[in-house]
Amino acid sequence: MLTTSVGLNRTTAVRVIPAMTDETVVLDAIEEVYRARGGDFLRLALARTRDRELAHDAVQEGFASAIRGRGRFRGAGSLEAWICRCVLNAAHDQVRARPQAALGDAEPAWSEPDAPDEAVREAILGLPQRQRDALFLRHYLDFDYAQIADALGVRVGTVSATLHAARAAVGRALEEVA
């Protein structure tokens, strides 16, 4: 029997289910991911859009897109990473549609309990978008490299190189502050 995981990582139990060829099974799994990780996807969308309202819209549209396209998911990779990509795409669309003047009204992407130091936050915000996304997925959503690769549409080696470059850039930025 072929199996695939929903991919709910360490923070929740990983549920192994039959290969997702039945759209009803996929729909149930999408709902499970939403219940378990919806808040995390909101944080991800907020990191991308820097606007709470746009982030909520991106999560809603990302999950709606996953539901509409559930027939296209065939179990290759993590469902969670596939949904993450839907949310990232929706967030990207939200940012692209937003007037440039609104860029100055940025909100922090971190919630209070895990908010990084101001210098770290500034260093992360100074990274290119792909590096920020990879860093956020790895360190805030606890995605493994394969899930990050699926979510960003790149190879695992690219994820490794991207994270290395992001960490090095943050380190350099923090050395300049010190």
Secondary structure, DSSP 8 states (H G I E B T S, - for coil): --EEE---TTTS---EEE-S-SHHHHHHHHHHHHHHHHHHHHHHHHHHH--HHHHHHHHHHHHHHHHHTGGG--SSS-HHHHHHHHHHHHHHHHHHHS-GGGGGS---SS-GGG---HHHHHHHHTS-HHHHHHHHHHHTS---HHHHHHHHTS-HHHHHHHHHHHHHHHHHHHHHH-
